[in-house]
Amino acid sequence: MIGYLKGIVASIQRLSSSKVVLVLDVNQVGYELQVVPRLANDLVLGDLVQIWTELIMRDDRTILFGFASMAERDLFRQLVSVSGVGPQLAIALLDTLGLADLVQAIVSNNTRLLARTPGVGSKTAERLALELKTKLAEWRLQSGLQSTPDATPITTIQEDVEMTLLALGYTNTEITQALRAVGQQTALAKNADAEAWIREAIAWLSR
């Protein structure tokens, strides 16, 4: 098994919004890896990089997946262990939410946030939370990953807040970041006023 590869970025191919293929030159051998799209945004041709890898074998082909860190690779392994979650869906989850927010969403049973990922329905989101909640809570502690308090709006108003912000043109990532940031305010944390959350989120996003 290949744990990681360290080499020169030879090429980056964006085959679709969710599929990016990297060719890494390691001692004059080109390794083709499918990487998390957000990782590709940080790569520059000619750079020397270290990419953590996971080899997935299928009947028709073998694919080497690449990740920015060992923690991200290990989370990928956990995701694909869940029934109905294949490698491509796991990559999409990592790309949409990122490592920390994805772990937090699963541990806090935030199925609404998980379902924002294209291809993840409510049943898959519930299965992810059910099967991985305890495992990831322990894994996060052992890995030393920072635990972020679940400071999003209470369930009764969360959908209204998110839908309003989406309608205003903000992305899912921006909304998640804004709600977590403003949710740290003690006065707002338990506030059931959707307009207050929306107002504070817009203020934060407009900084």
RONUNU-8406 format. One record per residue: residue in three letters; residue number from 1; x negated, y negated, z negated of N, C-alpha, C in turn; chain. Coordinates in steps of 0.1 Angstrom, whole numbers. Example, Ala and Ser with C-alpha at 12.3 -4.5 7.8 and 13.67 -1.06 7.14 Angstrom:
+------+-----+-------+-------+-------+-------+-------+-------+-------+-------+-------+-----+
: type : seq :    nu :    nv :    nw :   cau :   cav :   caw :    cu :    cv :    cw : mol :
+------+-----+-------+-------+-------+-------+-------+-------+-------+-------+-------+-----+
:  ALA :   1 :  -132 :    57 :   -78 :  -123 :    45 :   -78 :  -132 :    33 :   -78 :   A :
:  SER :   2 :  -128 :    22 :   -71 :  -137 :    11 :   -71 :  -129 :     0 :   -79 :   A :
+------+-----+-------+-------+-------+-------+-------+-------+-------+-------+-------+-----+
***
This chain:
+------+-----+-------+-------+-------+-------+-------+-------+-------+-------+-------+-----+
: type : seq :    nu :    nv :    nw :   cau :   cav :   caw :    cu :    cv :    cw : mol :
+------+-----+-------+-------+-------+-------+-------+-------+-------+-------+-------+-----+
:  MET :   1 :    -8 :    12 :     0 :     0 :     0 :     0 :    -9 :   -12 :     0 :   A :
:  ILE :   2 :    -5 :   -23 :     7 :   -12 :   -35 :     8 :    -6 :   -45 :    -2 :   A :
:  GLY :   3 :   -14 :   -48 :   -13 :    -9 :   -58 :   -23 :    -8 :   -72 :   -18 :   A :
:  TYR :   4 :   -19 :   -76 :   -12 :   -19 :   -90 :    -6 :   -29 :   -90 :     5 :   A :
:  LEU :   5 :   -28 :  -100 :    14 :   -38 :  -103 :    24 :   -43 :  -117 :    23 :   A :
:  LYS :   6 :   -56 :  -118 :    25 :   -62 :  -132 :    25 :   -69 :  -134 :    38 :   A :
:  GLY :   7 :   -65 :  -144 :    45 :   -70 :  -147 :    58 :   -66 :  -160 :    64 :   A :
:  ILE :   8 :   -69 :  -162 :    77 :   -66 :  -175 :    83 :   -53 :  -174 :    90 :   A :
:  VAL :   9 :   -45 :  -185 :    89 :   -32 :  -186 :    96 :   -35 :  -187 :   111 :   A :
:  ALA :  10 :   -31 :  -177 :   119 :   -34 :  -177 :   133 :   -22 :  -182 :   141 :   A :
:  SER :  11 :   -10 :  -179 :   137 :     2 :  -184 :   143 :    14 :  -183 :   134 :   A :
:  ILE :  12 :    24 :  -192 :   137 :    37 :  -192 :   130 :    48 :  -193 :   140 :   A :
:  GLN :  13 :    56 :  -183 :   140 :    67 :  -182 :   150 :    81 :  -183 :   142 :   A :
:  ARG :  14 :    88 :  -193 :   146 :   102 :  -194 :   140 :   112 :  -188 :   149 :   A :
:  LEU :  15 :   115 :  -175 :   147 :   124 :  -168 :   156 :   139 :  -172 :   154 :   A :
:  SER :  16 :   142 :  -177 :   142 :   155 :  -182 :   139 :   154 :  -190 :   126 :   A :
:  SER :  17 :   165 :  -196 :   121 :   164 :  -204 :   109 :   160 :  -195 :    97 :   A :
:  SER :  18 :   163 :  -182 :    98 :   161 :  -173 :    86 :   150 :  -163 :    89 :   A :
:  LYS :  19 :   144 :  -164 :   100 :   133 :  -154 :   103 :   121 :  -161 :   109 :   A :
:  VAL :  20 :   110 :  -160 :   101 :    97 :  -166 :   105 :    86 :  -156 :   104 :   A :
:  VAL :  21 :    79 :  -154 :   115 :    68 :  -144 :   116 :    55 :  -151 :   116 :   A :
:  LEU :  22 :    46 :  -147 :   107 :    33 :  -152 :   105 :    23 :  -142 :   110 :   A :
:  VAL :  23 :    13 :  -146 :   117 :     1 :  -138 :   121 :   -11 :  -143 :   113 :   A :
:  LEU :  24 :   -16 :  -134 :   104 :   -27 :  -137 :    96 :   -40 :  -130 :   101 :   A :
:  ASP :  25 :   -50 :  -137 :   104 :   -63 :  -132 :   108 :   -71 :  -128 :    96 :   A :
:  VAL :  26 :   -72 :  -115 :    94 :   -80 :  -110 :    83 :   -92 :  -102 :    88 :   A :
:  ASN :  27 :  -104 :  -109 :    88 :  -116 :  -102 :    94 :  -114 :   -98 :   108 :   A :
:  GLN :  28 :  -108 :  -107 :   116 :  -106 :  -105 :   130 :   -96 :   -94 :   134 :   A :
:  VAL :  29 :   -87 :   -91 :   124 :   -76 :   -83 :   126 :   -63 :   -91 :   123 :   A :
:  GLY :  30 :   -54 :   -91 :   133 :   -42 :   -99 :   131 :   -31 :   -91 :   125 :   A :
:  TYR :  31 :   -27 :   -95 :   113 :   -15 :   -89 :   106 :    -3 :   -97 :   108 :   A :
:  GLU :  32 :     8 :   -90 :   113 :    20 :   -97 :   115 :    29 :   -95 :   103 :   A :
:  LEU :  33 :    34 :  -106 :    97 :    42 :  -106 :    85 :    55 :  -115 :    87 :   A :
:  GLN :  34 :    66 :  -110 :    82 :    78 :  -118 :    81 :    78 :  -125 :    68 :   A :
:  VAL :  35 :    77 :  -138 :    68 :    76 :  -145 :    55 :    89 :  -153 :    52 :   A :
:  VAL :  36 :    90 :  -156 :    39 :   102 :  -165 :    35 :   100 :  -178 :    42 :   A :
:  PRO :  37 :   110 :  -183 :    49 :   109 :  -195 :    57 :   104 :  -207 :    49 :   A :
:  ARG :  38 :   107 :  -209 :    37 :   102 :  -220 :    29 :    87 :  -219 :    27 :   A :
:  LEU :  39 :    82 :  -207 :    27 :    67 :  -206 :    26 :    60 :  -211 :    39 :   A :
:  ALA :  40 :    67 :  -209 :    50 :    61 :  -213 :    63 :    60 :  -229 :    64 :   A :
:  ASN :  41 :    68 :  -236 :    56 :    68 :  -250 :    56 :    55 :  -255 :    50 :   A :
:  ASP :  42 :    49 :  -247 :    42 :    36 :  -251 :    35 :    24 :  -246 :    42 :   A :
:  LEU :  43 :    25 :  -239 :    53 :    14 :  -233 :    60 :     9 :  -242 :    71 :   A :
:  VAL :  44 :    -4 :  -242 :    74 :    -9 :  -250 :    85 :   -19 :  -241 :    92 :   A :
:  LEU :  45 :   -18 :  -241 :   106 :   -27 :  -233 :   114 :   -41 :  -235 :   110 :   A :
:  GLY :  46 :   -49 :  -224 :   109 :   -63 :  -226 :   105 :   -66 :  -225 :    90 :   A :
:  ASP :  47 :   -56 :  -226 :    82 :   -58 :  -226 :    68 :   -61 :  -212 :    63 :   A :
:  LEU :  48 :   -69 :  -211 :    52 :   -72 :  -199 :    46 :   -62 :  -197 :    34 :   A :
:  VAL :  49 :   -54 :  -186 :    35 :   -43 :  -184 :    25 :   -43 :  -170 :    20 :   A :
:  GLN :  50 :   -37 :  -168 :     9 :   -35 :  -155 :     3 :   -20 :  -153 :     3 :   A :
:  ILE :  51 :   -15 :  -142 :     9 :    -1 :  -139 :    10 :     1 :  -125 :     3 :   A :
:  TRP :  52 :    10 :  -125 :    -6 :    14 :  -112 :   -13 :    24 :  -105 :    -4 :   A :
:  THR :  53 :    23 :   -92 :    -3 :    30 :   -84 :     7 :    38 :   -72 :     1 :   A :
:  GLU :  54 :    48 :   -69 :     9 :    56 :   -57 :     6 :    59 :   -50 :    19 :   A :
:  LEU :  55 :    56 :   -37 :    20 :    58 :   -29 :    33 :    72 :   -22 :    32 :   A :
:  ILE :  56 :    80 :   -25 :    42 :    93 :   -18 :    42 :    93 :    -9 :    55 :   A :
:  MET :  57 :    96 :     3 :    53 :    97 :    13 :    64 :   111 :    16 :    68 :   A :
:  ARG :  58 :   114 :    15 :    80 :   127 :    19 :    86 :   125 :    29 :    96 :   A :
:  ASP :  59 :   136 :    35 :   101 :   136 :    46 :   111 :   129 :    41 :   124 :   A :
:  ASP :  60 :   133 :    29 :   127 :   128 :    24 :   140 :   116 :    15 :   140 :   A :
:  ARG :  61 :   112 :    10 :   128 :   100 :     1 :   127 :    96 :    -1 :   113 :   A :
:  THR :  62 :    84 :    -6 :   112 :    78 :    -9 :    99 :    76 :   -24 :    98 :   A :
:  ILE :  63 :    80 :   -30 :    87 :    79 :   -45 :    86 :    71 :   -48 :    74 :   A :
:  LEU :  64 :    61 :   -57 :    75 :    53 :   -62 :    64 :    59 :   -76 :    60 :   A :
:  PHE :  65 :    64 :   -77 :    48 :    70 :   -90 :    44 :    60 :   -98 :    35 :   A :
:  GLY :  66 :    60 :  -111 :    37 :    50 :  -119 :    30 :    56 :  -129 :    20 :   A :
:  PHE :  67 :    49 :  -132 :     9 :    54 :  -140 :    -2 :    44 :  -150 :    -7 :   A :
:  ALA :  68 :    48 :  -161 :   -13 :    39 :  -171 :   -18 :    32 :  -167 :   -31 :   A :
:  SER :  69 :    38 :  -158 :   -38 :    33 :  -154 :   -51 :    36 :  -139 :   -54 :   A :
:  MET :  70 :    29 :  -134 :   -64 :    32 :  -120 :   -68 :    46 :  -120 :   -75 :   A :
:  ALA :  71 :    50 :  -130 :   -82 :    63 :  -130 :   -88 :    74 :  -130 :   -78 :   A :
:  GLU :  72 :    72 :  -138 :   -67 :    82 :  -138 :   -56 :    83 :  -124 :   -50 :   A :
:  ARG :  73 :    72 :  -118 :   -48 :    72 :  -104 :   -42 :    79 :   -94 :   -51 :   A :
:  ASP :  74 :    76 :   -95 :   -64 :    82 :   -86 :   -74 :    97 :   -88 :   -75 :   A :
:  LEU :  75 :   102 :  -101 :   -73 :   116 :  -103 :   -73 :   123 :   -97 :   -61 :   A :
:  PHE :  76 :   116 :   -98 :   -50 :   121 :   -92 :   -37 :   123 :   -77 :   -39 :   A :
:  ARG :  77 :   114 :   -71 :   -46 :   115 :   -56 :   -49 :   128 :   -54 :   -57 :   A :
:  GLN :  78 :   130 :   -62 :   -67 :   142 :   -61 :   -75 :   155 :   -62 :   -67 :   A :
:  LEU :  79 :   155 :   -72 :   -58 :   167 :   -75 :   -50 :   170 :   -64 :   -41 :   A :
:  VAL :  80 :   161 :   -58 :   -34 :   164 :   -47 :   -25 :   167 :   -34 :   -32 :   A :
:  SER :  81 :   165 :   -34 :   -45 :   169 :   -22 :   -52 :   185 :   -21 :   -55 :   A :
:  VAL :  82 :   191 :   -33 :   -52 :   206 :   -34 :   -54 :   213 :   -28 :   -42 :   A :
:  SER :  83 :   223 :   -20 :   -44 :   230 :   -15 :   -33 :   237 :   -26 :   -24 :   A :
:  GLY :  84 :   235 :   -25 :   -11 :   240 :   -35 :    -2 :   232 :   -47 :     0 :   A :
:  VAL :  85 :   220 :   -47 :    -6 :   211 :   -59 :    -4 :   198 :   -53 :     3 :   A :
:  GLY :  86 :   197 :   -56 :    16 :   186 :   -52 :    24 :   175 :   -63 :    24 :   A :
:  PRO :  87 :   164 :   -60 :    30 :   153 :   -69 :    30 :   156 :   -83 :    36 :   A :
:  GLN :  88 :   164 :   -84 :    47 :   167 :   -97 :    53 :   176 :  -105 :    43 :   A :
:  LEU :  89 :   185 :   -99 :    36 :   194 :  -106 :    27 :   186 :  -111 :    15 :   A :
:  ALA :  90 :   176 :  -103 :    11 :   168 :  -106 :     0 :   159 :  -118 :     3 :   A :
:  ILE :  91 :   154 :  -118 :    16 :   146 :  -130 :    21 :   155 :  -142 :    21 :   A :
:  ALA :  92 :   167 :  -141 :    26 :   177 :  -152 :    26 :   179 :  -158 :    12 :   A :
:  LEU :  93 :   181 :  -149 :     2 :   183 :  -154 :   -11 :   171 :  -162 :   -17 :   A :
:  LEU :  94 :   159 :  -157 :   -14 :   147 :  -164 :   -19 :   146 :  -177 :   -11 :   A :
:  ASP :  95 :   149 :  -177 :     1 :   147 :  -190 :     9 :   158 :  -200 :     5 :   A :
:  THR :  96 :   170 :  -196 :     3 :   181 :  -205 :    -1 :   179 :  -211 :   -15 :   A :
:  LEU :  97 :   176 :  -203 :   -24 :   176 :  -207 :   -38 :   162 :  -210 :   -44 :   A :
:  GLY :  98 :   152 :  -203 :   -39 :   139 :  -204 :   -45 :   138 :  -194 :   -57 :   A :
:  LEU :  99 :   126 :  -192 :   -61 :   123 :  -182 :   -72 :   130 :  -185 :   -85 :   A :
:  ALA : 100 :   128 :  -197 :   -90 :   133 :  -200 :  -104 :   148 :  -201 :  -104 :   A :
:  ASP : 101 :   154 :  -208 :   -94 :   169 :  -209 :   -94 :   176 :  -196 :   -91 :   A :
:  LEU : 102 :   169 :  -188 :   -83 :   176 :  -175 :   -80 :   176 :  -166 :   -93 :   A :
:  VAL : 103 :   165 :  -166 :  -100 :   164 :  -158 :  -112 :   175 :  -163 :  -122 :   A :
:  GLN : 104 :   175 :  -177 :  -123 :   184 :  -183 :  -133 :   199 :  -180 :  -129 :   A :
:  ALA : 105 :   202 :  -180 :  -116 :   216 :  -178 :  -112 :   220 :  -164 :  -115 :   A :
:  ILE : 106 :   211 :  -154 :  -114 :   214 :  -140 :  -117 :   215 :  -138 :  -132 :   A :
:  VAL : 107 :   206 :  -143 :  -139 :   206 :  -142 :  -154 :   218 :  -148 :  -160 :   A :
:  SER : 108 :   222 :  -160 :  -155 :   233 :  -167 :  -161 :   247 :  -163 :  -155 :   A :
:  ASN : 109 :   246 :  -153 :  -146 :   259 :  -148 :  -139 :   266 :  -159 :  -131 :   A :
:  ASN : 110 :   257 :  -167 :  -125 :   263 :  -178 :  -116 :   265 :  -173 :  -102 :   A :
:  THR : 111 :   276 :  -165 :  -101 :   279 :  -159 :   -88 :   283 :  -169 :   -77 :   A :
:  ARG : 112 :   288 :  -180 :   -81 :   292 :  -191 :   -72 :   279 :  -196 :   -64 :   A :
:  LEU : 113 :   268 :  -198 :   -72 :   256 :  -202 :   -66 :   250 :  -192 :   -57 :   A :
:  LEU : 114 :   250 :  -179 :   -62 :   245 :  -168 :   -54 :   252 :  -167 :   -40 :   A :
:  ALA : 115 :   265 :  -169 :   -40 :   273 :  -168 :   -28 :   271 :  -179 :   -18 :   A :
:  ARG : 116 :   263 :  -189 :   -22 :   260 :  -200 :   -12 :   250 :  -195 :    -1 :   A :
:  THR : 117 :   243 :  -184 :    -4 :   234 :  -178 :     6 :   242 :  -172 :    17 :   A :
:  PRO : 118 :   239 :  -175 :    30 :   246 :  -169 :    41 :   245 :  -154 :    41 :   A :
:  GLY : 119 :   256 :  -147 :    42 :   256 :  -132 :    41 :   259 :  -126 :    28 :   A :
:  VAL : 120 :   259 :  -135 :    17 :   262 :  -130 :     4 :   276 :  -134 :     0 :   A :
:  GLY : 121 :   285 :  -123 :     0 :   299 :  -125 :    -4 :   300 :  -125 :   -19 :   A :
:  SER : 122 :   312 :  -127 :   -24 :   315 :  -126 :   -38 :   312 :  -113 :   -45 :   A :
:  LYS : 123 :   315 :  -102 :   -38 :   312 :   -89 :   -43 :   297 :   -86 :   -44 :   A :
:  THR : 124 :   290 :   -90 :   -34 :   275 :   -88 :   -35 :   269 :   -97 :   -46 :   A :
:  ALA : 125 :   274 :  -109 :   -47 :   269 :  -118 :   -58 :   272 :  -111 :   -72 :   A :
:  GLU : 126 :   284 :  -106 :   -73 :   287 :  -100 :   -86 :   279 :   -87 :   -89 :   A :
:  ARG : 127 :   276 :   -80 :   -78 :   267 :   -68 :   -80 :   253 :   -72 :   -84 :   A :
:  LEU : 128 :   248 :   -82 :   -78 :   235 :   -87 :   -81 :   234 :   -91 :   -96 :   A :
:  ALA : 129 :   244 :   -98 :  -100 :   244 :  -103 :  -114 :   245 :   -91 :  -124 :   A :
:  LEU : 130 :   254 :   -82 :  -120 :   257 :   -70 :  -129 :   245 :   -61 :  -130 :   A :
:  GLU : 131 :   238 :   -58 :  -119 :   227 :   -48 :  -119 :   214 :   -54 :  -124 :   A :
:  LEU : 132 :   212 :   -67 :  -121 :   199 :   -73 :  -124 :   198 :   -83 :  -136 :   A :
:  LYS : 133 :   209 :   -87 :  -141 :   209 :   -97 :  -152 :   200 :   -93 :  -163 :   A :
:  THR : 134 :   201 :   -82 :  -169 :   193 :   -78 :  -180 :   178 :   -76 :  -176 :   A :
:  LYS : 135 :   177 :   -69 :  -165 :   163 :   -66 :  -160 :   155 :   -79 :  -158 :   A :
:  LEU : 136 :   162 :   -89 :  -151 :   155 :  -101 :  -148 :   152 :  -110 :  -160 :   A :
:  ALA : 137 :   161 :  -109 :  -170 :   159 :  -117 :  -182 :   146 :  -112 :  -189 :   A :
:  GLU : 138 :   144 :   -99 :  -189 :   132 :   -93 :  -195 :   120 :   -96 :  -187 :   A :
:  TRP : 139 :   122 :   -94 :  -173 :   111 :   -96 :  -164 :   106 :  -111 :  -164 :   A :
:  ARG : 140 :   115 :  -120 :  -165 :   111 :  -134 :  -165 :   103 :  -137 :  -178 :   A :
:  LEU : 141 :   107 :  -131 :  -189 :   100 :  -133 :  -202 :    86 :  -128 :  -201 :   A :
:  GLN : 142 :    85 :  -115 :  -195 :    72 :  -109 :  -194 :    63 :  -116 :  -184 :   A :
:  SER : 143 :    69 :  -122 :  -174 :    61 :  -128 :  -163 :    57 :  -142 :  -167 :   A :
:  GLY : 144 :    62 :  -147 :  -178 :    59 :  -161 :  -182 :    65 :  -172 :  -174 :   A :
:  LEU : 145 :    76 :  -168 :  -166 :    83 :  -178 :  -158 :    91 :  -187 :  -167 :   A :
:  GLN : 146 :    91 :  -200 :  -164 :    98 :  -209 :  -172 :   113 :  -207 :  -171 :   A :
:  SER : 147 :   120 :  -207 :  -183 :   134 :  -205 :  -183 :   141 :  -218 :  -183 :   A :
:  THR : 148 :   150 :  -220 :  -173 :   157 :  -233 :  -171 :   171 :  -232 :  -177 :   A :
:  PRO : 149 :   175 :  -240 :  -187 :   188 :  -239 :  -192 :   199 :  -241 :  -182 :   A :
:  ASP : 150 :   209 :  -233 :  -183 :   220 :  -234 :  -173 :   229 :  -246 :  -176 :   A :
:  ALA : 151 :   225 :  -257 :  -170 :   231 :  -270 :  -173 :   241 :  -275 :  -163 :   A :
:  THR : 152 :   246 :  -266 :  -155 :   256 :  -270 :  -145 :   270 :  -273 :  -152 :   A :
:  PRO : 153 :   279 :  -279 :  -144 :   292 :  -282 :  -150 :   299 :  -269 :  -155 :   A :
:  ILE : 154 :   308 :  -271 :  -164 :   316 :  -259 :  -168 :   325 :  -254 :  -157 :   A :
:  THR : 155 :   328 :  -241 :  -157 :   334 :  -234 :  -146 :   346 :  -241 :  -141 :   A :
:  THR : 156 :   355 :  -247 :  -149 :   367 :  -252 :  -145 :   366 :  -264 :  -135 :   A :
:  ILE : 157 :   354 :  -271 :  -136 :   353 :  -282 :  -127 :   341 :  -281 :  -117 :   A :
:  GLN : 158 :   334 :  -270 :  -118 :   321 :  -268 :  -110 :   325 :  -268 :   -95 :   A :
:  GLU : 159 :   335 :  -261 :   -91 :   338 :  -260 :   -77 :   342 :  -274 :   -71 :   A :
:  ASP : 160 :   350 :  -282 :   -79 :   354 :  -295 :   -74 :   341 :  -304 :   -73 :   A :
:  VAL : 161 :   332 :  -304 :   -82 :   320 :  -312 :   -82 :   311 :  -308 :   -69 :   A :
:  GLU : 162 :   309 :  -295 :   -68 :   301 :  -290 :   -57 :   307 :  -293 :   -43 :   A :
:  MET : 163 :   320 :  -291 :   -42 :   327 :  -293 :   -29 :   327 :  -308 :   -25 :   A :
:  THR : 164 :   328 :  -317 :   -35 :   328 :  -331 :   -33 :   314 :  -335 :   -28 :   A :
:  LEU : 165 :   304 :  -330 :   -34 :   290 :  -334 :   -30 :   287 :  -328 :   -16 :   A :
:  LEU : 166 :   291 :  -316 :   -14 :   289 :  -310 :     0 :   296 :  -319 :    10 :   A :
:  ALA : 167 :   308 :  -324 :     7 :   316 :  -332 :    17 :   309 :  -345 :    19 :   A :
:  LEU : 168 :   301 :  -350 :    10 :   293 :  -362 :    11 :   280 :  -360 :    19 :   A :
:  GLY : 169 :   278 :  -348 :    23 :   266 :  -346 :    31 :   254 :  -340 :    24 :   A :
:  TYR : 170 :   255 :  -338 :    11 :   243 :  -332 :     4 :   242 :  -317 :     7 :   A :
:  THR : 171 :   229 :  -312 :     6 :   227 :  -298 :     9 :   229 :  -290 :    -4 :   A :
:  ASN : 172 :   230 :  -277 :    -3 :   232 :  -268 :   -15 :   220 :  -270 :   -24 :   A :
:  THR : 173 :   208 :  -271 :   -18 :   196 :  -272 :   -27 :   196 :  -285 :   -34 :   A :
:  GLU : 174 :   199 :  -296 :   -27 :   200 :  -309 :   -34 :   210 :  -309 :   -45 :   A :
:  ILE : 175 :   222 :  -303 :   -43 :   232 :  -303 :   -53 :   228 :  -295 :   -65 :   A :
:  THR : 176 :   222 :  -283 :   -63 :   217 :  -275 :   -74 :   207 :  -283 :   -82 :   A :
:  GLN : 177 :   197 :  -290 :   -76 :   187 :  -297 :   -83 :   193 :  -309 :   -91 :   A :
:  ALA : 178 :   203 :  -316 :   -84 :   209 :  -327 :   -91 :   217 :  -323 :  -103 :   A :
:  LEU : 179 :   225 :  -313 :  -102 :   233 :  -308 :  -113 :   225 :  -303 :  -125 :   A :
:  ARG : 180 :   214 :  -296 :  -122 :   206 :  -292 :  -133 :   199 :  -304 :  -140 :   A :
:  ALA : 181 :   195 :  -314 :  -132 :   188 :  -325 :  -137 :   197 :  -334 :  -146 :   A :
:  VAL : 182 :   209 :  -337 :  -141 :   218 :  -346 :  -149 :   225 :  -338 :  -160 :   A :
:  GLY : 183 :   225 :  -324 :  -159 :   231 :  -316 :  -169 :   223 :  -316 :  -182 :   A :
:  GLN : 184 :   210 :  -320 :  -181 :   202 :  -321 :  -193 :   206 :  -332 :  -203 :   A :
:  GLN : 185 :   215 :  -341 :  -198 :   220 :  -352 :  -206 :   230 :  -346 :  -217 :   A :
:  THR : 186 :   227 :  -348 :  -229 :   236 :  -342 :  -240 :   250 :  -347 :  -238 :   A :
:  ALA : 187 :   252 :  -359 :  -235 :   266 :  -364 :  -234 :   274 :  -358 :  -223 :   A :
:  LEU : 188 :   266 :  -354 :  -212 :   273 :  -349 :  -200 :   275 :  -334 :  -200 :   A :
:  ALA : 189 :   266 :  -327 :  -207 :   265 :  -313 :  -207 :   278 :  -305 :  -209 :   A :
:  LYS : 190 :   287 :  -310 :  -218 :   299 :  -304 :  -221 :   311 :  -312 :  -216 :   A :
:  ASN : 191 :   308 :  -321 :  -208 :   319 :  -330 :  -203 :   327 :  -323 :  -192 :   A :
:  ALA : 192 :   340 :  -323 :  -193 :   349 :  -316 :  -183 :   354 :  -326 :  -173 :   A :
:  ASP : 193 :   348 :  -338 :  -172 :   352 :  -348 :  -163 :   344 :  -347 :  -150 :   A :
:  ALA : 194 :   351 :  -342 :  -139 :   344 :  -339 :  -127 :   338 :  -352 :  -121 :   A :
:  GLU : 195 :   346 :  -363 :  -122 :   341 :  -376 :  -117 :   328 :  -381 :  -123 :   A :
:  ALA : 196 :   327 :  -378 :  -136 :   314 :  -382 :  -143 :   302 :  -374 :  -138 :   A :
:  TRP : 197 :   304 :  -361 :  -136 :   294 :  -353 :  -130 :   290 :  -358 :  -116 :   A :
:  ILE : 198 :   300 :  -360 :  -108 :   298 :  -365 :   -94 :   290 :  -378 :   -94 :   A :
:  ARG : 199 :   294 :  -387 :  -102 :   288 :  -400 :  -103 :   274 :  -400 :  -107 :   A :
:  GLU : 200 :   271 :  -391 :  -117 :   257 :  -390 :  -122 :   248 :  -383 :  -112 :   A :
:  ALA : 201 :   254 :  -373 :  -105 :   247 :  -365 :   -95 :   243 :  -374 :   -83 :   A :
:  ILE : 202 :   252 :  -382 :   -79 :   250 :  -391 :   -68 :   239 :  -402 :   -71 :   A :
:  ALA : 203 :   239 :  -406 :   -84 :   229 :  -416 :   -89 :   216 :  -410 :   -89 :   A :
:  TRP : 204 :   215 :  -397 :   -93 :   202 :  -390 :   -93 :   197 :  -387 :   -79 :   A :
:  LEU : 205 :   206 :  -384 :   -70 :   202 :  -381 :   -56 :   198 :  -394 :   -49 :   A :
:  SER : 206 :   202 :  -405 :   -53 :   200 :  -418 :   -46 :   187 :  -425 :   -52 :   A :
:  ARG : 207 :   180 :  -418 :   -61 :   169 :  -425 :   -67 :   158 :  -428 :   -56 :   A :
+------+-----+-------+-------+-------+-------+-------+-------+-------+-------+-------+-----+
***
